[in-house]
Amino acid sequence: MSFFERKSIKQVLQEEPINETVTVRGWVRTVRMSKNVSFIELNDGSTLKNIQIVISADNDKQFDNLNKILTGAALVVEGKIVESMAKGQAIEIVPDEIEIIGEALPEYPLQKKRHSFEFLREIAHLRPRTNTFDVINRFRSKLAWGVHDFFRAHDFYYVHTPIISNNDAEGAGEVFHVSIFSPYEMQTRQVPADDFFGLPTVLAVTGQLEAESLALGLGNVYTFGPTFRAENSNTARHLSEFWMIEPEMAFADLDDDITVIEAFVRELCRFALEECQEEMDFFNQWIAKGRIELIQQIVDSKFERITYSEGIDVLAKANRKFEIEPIWGMDLKTEHERYLAEEYFNGPVFVTDYPFDLKAFYMTANDDGKTVAAVDLLVPGVGEIVGGSQREHRHDVLLESMKRKDIPCDVLKWYLDLRKETTTPHAGFGLGFERMLMYLSGMQNIRDIIPFPRSPKNCSF
């Protein structure tokens, strides 16, 4: 259904209304002018496929603007749909009228059919007009609907948590500070008393803590929005601004958490394969050969389960040499995670019960006094893709955990108070949306899976 009377190029290609007159709008992807016939490939963003406009020498005289039609120009074309004799397309348009809505300059930067991703990051405002980013942006939109469809089908409420916060939740300290003062003014004024909020504020690194509060009133909730990290990292897996999916479930333990994680990841993989076929075919052909097979494996696989301690034992006995020797108490490295998922289990695996010192303060302490009820999901090709835990609901235990990890109790008094006021066991997890998009598509750099990447020294667009 469309609000507009005009049809999209996708609709025209699907309906193939032979001998009908249609009007299409779009941007010129390629243009070839010759003595006998001219071809214009037009795309409006509704599909990866272009529609071809064919102008023969017999009727090109009626168009006095053909020499102004360059790659990148925006056109309105009215004409008759005819069967195409060209390979790979069923129909084409013989135009009656061509109107140039927006002229392109000769130096329009997208002249070639293929450009490097590095080059396209420098012109992020134009890369949606390329095939790859045309596909990526539609894929991102569709998968976002898949996220909402999953949670709506399972009676989760979509909630909005603050983007401006007075805590960093993880205690890592790598945050963006929010202030109305310039850095110079912050040195010469009484801050934060004179600042807008009257206390130190940051861009939120997570919506989890506030989502817990909402879950303890609504039951099952999820937040899906932007989060921010001031980590000075230029790797292909890190962004300063990214989107997180964070469900929180009241009356839930670690087993419940694992059940939902498995169902959610399996459903997103199924959704990509069945509801995003054009996009997945593109990724499979042009980005990562065998990607469809890999994602289908996740849909069909049994999700295994192992404790962190058992995982360390498996790694220690592995008949291979790791760059970093696996020792109990260390954080698992990507090479360890991928060995477990790709070689030992040959499929997705949950790793549970990590050492206390490796995880955040809010995770439930296990009875052994050494580990917490945490879980990471490892998948072939990437390693860790989801992290979650049962949240500590016992006031005294949480307070002690915060003290051991130097978390300021005064700032999170409200969070502690939740544990006094008829709290319940509850659990949740976080999935980075861009990380999931990378995994499904096979794209290798996270800057290429978000429209306008924000990273160190990069905030130009």
C-alpha positions, 0 to 999 in steps of 0.5 A: 500500500502506498500513499502515492498514486505513482508506482514504485519501480519495484511495483512496476517490475513485479506487475509487468504491465505490458503496453500500459503507460506508467510514470516512474521517478528515480536516480540515474544509475548508468546512462549510455548514449549512442548513435542508434539507441540510448539506455538509462538505468533508473533506480528509486530505492525500492528494489535493487533492480533498475528499470531500463529506459530505452530511447531509439534514434527514431524518437530521441529528437523529441527530447532536447535534454538528453545531453543533460542526463548524467549519472546521478541525475533525478528524473521523472519518466512517463512512458509505455511498458514493453517487453524487453529483448535484453537478457536479465530483464522482462520489461523496459520503458519507451518514454514519452516524456523525460523531466530532469528534476535534479541535474547531476554535475560531471564530477558526480563521484559515483561514476563507476559501478564499483567503489571501495568501501573505504572511499564510500565512507568518505562520502557517506551522504551519497553511498545510499545510492550505490547497490551495496548500501541500497541493499544494506539500508533496506536490510537494516529497516526490514530486520528492525521490523523483525525485532519488533515483530518478535517481541510483540508476538511474545507480549513484550512492551517496547519502552524508551529509556533515557539517552542522557544519564547520570551513570555509566552502568558498566563502571568502565568510565568510557563515556561522553559527557553532556554539558552546556559549557565549553571545555574552557568554561568547565575549567572556570565555572563551578561544575556541575552545580552551574551546569544544566542538570546540576550534576555530571551527566553522560550519553547512555552506554545502555538502557538496561538499568532503567529497563529493569525498573520498567520490567518490575512494573510491566513484566517483560519489556525491551528497549531498542535505541542508540547507545554511546561509548567513548572508547578510543577504538578504531577496529572494524567492530567498534562504533562510538554510537550504535543501536542496542536491543535490550530485553528485561524480564521479570520473574525470570532466571538464567535458564529463562534468559537463555531460552529467550536468547535462543528463540530470538537469535534463531528467529532473526536468522529465519526472518533474514532468510525468508523475509529478506531474500533479495538482500540475502541473495545479494550478500551471498553473491557479492559480500560473503560466499556461503553466507546463506548456508551459515545462517541456515545452520544457525536456524537448524542447529541445536544450541549447546551449553557449557560453563565457563570453567568447562570451556577453559578445560576444553580449550586447555585440552585442545590439540592446537596452539592459541596465541593467548593461553587459556587460563581460568579467570581470564576473559575469553578471546575471540580465538577461544570463542571461535574454537568452541563454536566452530571446531568443538561444537560446530554450531552455536553454544551458550557459555555460562557462569563466568568469574565474578571479576569478568562481569558487571556488578549487577549480575547474580552471584552464584553460590560458589562465591566465585562466579555469576549467573552470566551467559554469552552466546557464541556463534561460528564465524564471529564468536560472542554475539549476545551477552546476558545475565540474571540480575542480582535482586538481593539488596545486600548482595548487590550492595557488596558487589557494587562496593567490590567493583567501586560503583558509586552507590549514591548515584545508583541509590534508586537502583539499589532501592528497587531491591528493597521494594518487593523486587523479584528475580529478573533477567535480560540480555543485550544484542548489538544491532549492528553486530547482528547485521554484520553477522547476517550479511557478512559485512566485515566493517561495522562502519559499513552497516550503519548509515552514518558511522560515528567513531574516533575522529569521524563525525563529518556526516 
